[in-house]
Amino acid sequence: MDADPRIDRTKPHSARVWNYLLGGQDNYDVDREAGDTLLRVFPDFAQVATLQREFLRRAVTYLVTEAGVRQFLDIGSGLPTADNTHEVAQRLAPECRVVYVDNDPLVLAHARALLAGTPEGRTAYVEADVRDPGTILAAAAETLDFSRPIGLMMLSIAGQIPDDDLAADLVRRHVAALPSGSHLALSDGADVNPSLVAAVSSYNERAAFPYTLRSPERLAVHFEGLELVDPGVVSTPLWRPPAGAPPQPGVINAVCGVGRKP
């Protein structure tokens, strides 16, 4: 584990809890306790994390193979697991460039050590908060060409902003800096399932950064002004599922979508 004094080991951090739910090892006792609390209240929480990871894989695959995107800005990337954005993208097109952004020092320490890109592409890391678009965009411009389309990945990051208007504004400000032909891939937890709402409320009582669930309609606001890619803003497992995928339950735990900037 990293010994960085900025890492708060007394409160659970969403990136480390998510890592625990995905079966990772980069977490502390406080994160595992929070994860276990989530699972006691809502046993399917680990599946929510897994389904979002699958959406990331499908969204990046679409952006590379069908939309022709070769650059990615992944904000709130979390701790490295299997099939990170650069791994999916560079497996399909080795020349892809990826910039990861997170505000947890532990995430960046592990990213520098583990997220090695292909020789043809580039992978960079920025320690910054989504609330500071200026810093993020300036740092990303050192690796990405902002005259060419960029895939903006924002998975479970808008939920880290409690204020609805501020969350929407931050998404808009990042999208506004991107050129035509860029895409936003966004996913966040929804407030539809009472068991999930109860689990997140329990988590928020101890979390360093509480998480805000929103209605699917409110989350769809983030795509205003963009051309939605079929099938639109839907429950996470319903976004372009692989052929033969098993039927999914009707309860919505998270929604996602991909939109193209005209």
Disulfide bonds with the S-S distance in Angstrom:
none
